[in-house]
Amino acid sequence: MKNKRVEKLIRDLSADYFVFAPQKLGADLAPGYEYGISEVKDINNIDWSGRVPYGNWKEVLLPHHERLFDLKNGELIKAKANSPLIACLGMNILDLKALTLFEQVFANDVYYQERRRNLLIIGYSTGLPNDYKKNKVFSHNYKEDILEHVVFDIFITSQSNGKIALYSGSEKGQKILEKYGLGDYQHIEFSGPVAESGPDKRMASIAKKMENSFNHPVWDDLNKRCIACSKCTIACPTCFCFDLEDRNDPADKSRSRKWSSCFNSDFTLIAGGQDDLDTVKKKIFFWYFHKFVRIPKEYSLPGCVGCNRCTLACPVGIDINKTIQSLMK
């Protein structure tokens, strides 16, 4: 996208922030894997197509490994945060929905909130109606008020005449746009993650169908195919499970958290050797159940935003869309 206003915004941001955006990683990569998220060194490499990149923003929102606190002389000391100023440029509407879920899940997490204060969220669309209809899978149909129910600071959308429209979604976004001389924007007030019409009806129908479906043949089929490699949970922008790691070495008494997965063999292992997820069938049902039943019940939001990254990542070709279709028949 060649637009002087956007290019100026990126250059100005680069003076204050580390700017990350979807970019082409290499032409020799397999289809679907060639676009990822990385730090911007050259604005000409930014992918403005609006496609869903294989990598996801979870790596910026939640570090793979995060030190929480140290134990010194019997006292808990919070670890010093490493929270640089980062601008997340070009988040598509599905990734904004994933971020909006994270905002609910980690609302009281001091580590997440400390890091979040230093993030600038800049959404992007090539035209919201088309983007949303093209990508939607488990989310409600496109409505004009969609931006009122996702979290962002600035939103950029391309228009058919080649121009762009700018929106602010927070006080931070307004200040940034004013600071960099982009005053011709529209402010959209966040109205909460759930639309006024209530939770998505399709989400509710999937949850109802799935809740007591453990004996459905679809899970037996996936049990034969799934190898429990956990690639789907790594690729998923809404998976947020982690392990706590305690160290009690003389030189290191601390607690950290690191990414984990419900497909890992020790995820539900407890004292005495009991494991509630001791078969692949139980693991994969647990993962779907978390996405489509537990998260909607707790947050009134879908635990799947329909980005299809898990389908792309799966080495045995399990397609989340086909799984849901089989279940709903």
N, C-alpha and C positions, 0 to 999 in steps of 0.2 A: 504494500500500500504506500503510494507516494503522496504524502500529505505534509505540507510544511508545518502545520500546527502540531501534528502528532510528532513529527521529527524533532521539533523544538522542545516539546514536552519531554521526550526521551533524553535529549541532550541535557536539559536542565536537571532532570531527575538524576542523571548519572553523576552529577556533581555532589549529590547528597546521599544517594542510595546505591546499593548493589542492585542492578536491574536484571531480573530473570524473566524469560519469555519463551514461548514455543519456538523452536528452531529446527532446521533440517540438520540432522546429525551426520548423515552420510548417504551418498547415492547407492552404495554397495550393500546397504542393509536390506533385509527382507521387507516386503510390503507391509506397512502398518507399523514397522519399527523405526522407520527412517526419521520420524519427527519426535522430538523429545523436548524437555524443559532444561535450559541451562543458562548460565550467566551471559548477558549480551556483551559481546566485544565489538561487534559490527552490526549496526542497525539494519543493514541490508540483508542480514541473515534471518531476521525475524519472519516467522511464518504467519501471514495475515489471512490465510485461507479460511480460518474458523474451524478447521478440522480438529478432532480430539487427538492430542498427542499421546503417544504410548506412555511416556512418563507422566507422573501426576504430581500435584502440588503438595501432597502429603509430606514429601521429603523436606519441604521448606517449613511446613506447619508443625511437624513432629519429627525431630531428629531421630535417626536410627538408634542412637544410644545417648542418653541424657543423664548426667550426674545430678542427683537431687540434693543430697546433703552428706556431710562428713560428721563423724563422731570423734570429738577431741576432748579428752579429760572428762568424759561422761556427759558432754554437752553436744546437742545437735546443732550444727552450723550449716545453714543453707548454702549450697554451692553457688559460686559466682556465675551469673548467667552470661552466656555468650550470645547476645541478641543484637546483631548488627542491623542497621537500617536496610531493609530489602523491599524493593518494589516488585510485586508479582504482576507482571504486565501481560495482558492477553488471556485472562482466565475466561473460558467459555461459560455459557449459562449452566451447563451440567456441573462443572467444577465449582461454580459459585453456589450451587445447591448443596454440593458436598461440604463446602466451607460453612454454609449456613447450619448444617447438621453438626459439624464440629463445634460451632459456637455454642450450641446447646449442650453437647456432651461435656465440653471442657469449660463450662461457664464458671465453675468454682475452682478450677485448677490454676494455682498461682503461677506455675511454670509456663503453662500455655499462655496465660494472659499477659505475662511479662514479655514473652516473645511476640505475642500478637500486637502489642502496642507499637512495636517497631516495624510492623509490616504495613505496606501500602498496597491495597487490593485494587487492581485496575482490570475490570471486565472488558470483554470485546465481543462484538457480534458483527457478522456480515449482513445482518438483517434479522432481527429477533424472530419474527413469525416463521421464516424459512428455516433458520437454525434450530429452533425449538421443535418444529414439526419433524425435521429431518432426523434429529437425534433422540427424540423422546422414546422411551420404552415403558417405564413404570411410573412416569410422572404424569400429572394431570395435563390436559390439553392446553395449548398456548392461550393465554389471555393477555390483554393489554396491560394488566396490572402486575405482570410477573416480576418486574424489577422492584416492586414494593415489598416483595417477600423473599428476597435474597440479599445477602450481606455484601456490600462493596463500598469502596471509597470514591472511585471514579469509574464511569462506564463509557466506552467508546463504541459507537455503532456506525458502520458504513451505510450510506444512502445510495439509492439508485442513480442519483445525479453526480456521483463521484465525491460528494462532500461528506463530512462526518457530523455527527451530533454528539455532544458531550453532556453527561449527566453526573451529578454528584450524589453520593448516597450517604454522606456523613459530613460532620463538621471538618474533619481532617481533609477530606476530599475537596471541600469548598476552599479551604485555606491554601491547598496546593495549587488549585486552578487559578485562584486570585494571585498567588505569589508569582506564578509563571505567566501572568498576563492573558489567561484564557477565561475571561469573565462571561463569555456568551454561552452559558450552560444552563441546564434545567436541574433543579434540585428535586430529588425523589426521597420522600421520608419513608424510612423502614417501618412497615406496618406489622411486623412480626412474621415468623416463618410460615405460618398457616394462613391461607386465604380466608377471607370473610365468609366464604361459602362453606368452610369447614374442611376437614381432611379429605384427601383425594379418595373418591369412591372406588376407583379401580384398585388402589392400594388396599383398601378395606376388603374388597372381594378376594384378592389374592391371599391376604392374611387369613381370611375365614376358610378358604379352601386348603391352605397349607397346614393350619394349626394341628389338625388331627390326621395328617396324611402319611405318617411314617410307613404304613403298610401299602402305600401306593406303589405300583410296579416301577414308576420312574426312578425311585430311589434304589431299587434292586438293580436296575440297568446301570445307573451311575456307580454303584458299588463295584460292578465288574470292570468299569472303565477308568475310574478315578485312581490315580497313583498317590494321592495325598502329598503332592510336592509343595503345596502352599503358594505356588506362583500366583494364583488368583487373588489371594489375600494381600500379597505384596503389590500387585498391580491396581487393586481396588482403591479408589480415593476416599472411601468411607470406612475402611477397616481401621480400627484404632486400638486393637488389643495389644497389650504389652506385658512383659515379665518384669518382676522386681528382682534385682540382683544385689545381694548383700555381700560385702567383703569385710573380713575381719582379720586381715593381715596386719602385722605390727606397723607397717608403713602405709597402710591404706585401710582405714575403717570407714566405709561409706555405703550408701545405697544409690543405685542407679536404676533406670528403667530402659528397656530396649524393646524394639518391635518384636512381636510374637505372632503366632497364628494358631487358630483352633485345629489346624491340621497337624501341628507338631505332636509327636508321640507323648510328650510329657505335659501337654497343655492342661489337662484335667486330672493329672495323676496326683493323688493325695497320699498321706501317710497310711501305711498298711498295704499299699500297692493297688488300691481300688482306682479304676479309671472308667468314668462314665462314657467316654468316647473311645471305646476299645475296638471298634470296627470302622472301616472306611465309610460304610453306609451311615453310621451314626455321625461321623465327622461332617460329611457333606450335607446331611440333613440339618445338622446343628448350624452350619454356615448359612444355608438358605433361611432357616428359621429365624436366625438373628437378623438378617436383612429385611425379611418380609413380615415378621410377626412381632418380635420383641421391640425392635426400634420403633416401628409405627405405634405400638401400644404405649411406649414410654414418652415419645417425643411428638407423636402425630405427624411424623415425616417418614418418607420412604427411606429405607436403609440402602437402597440401590437407586442411583441416579440415571441408569441406562446408558453409561458411556461405552460399554462392551469391552473394556480393557481386559476383564477376566477371560472373556472368550478368546481374545487375541493371544493372551498369555498361556492358555491351557495347552500343554503338549499333546494331549489326547483328544483335542477337539470338542470338549464339552461346551455347548452353547447355552448360556443362561436364558436366552429368549425361548429356545426350543424346550428347555426344562419347564419353564412357566406355562408355555402353550400346552404341553402334555398334561400338566397338572390341572389346568383349567378345563380341559375337554371333559 
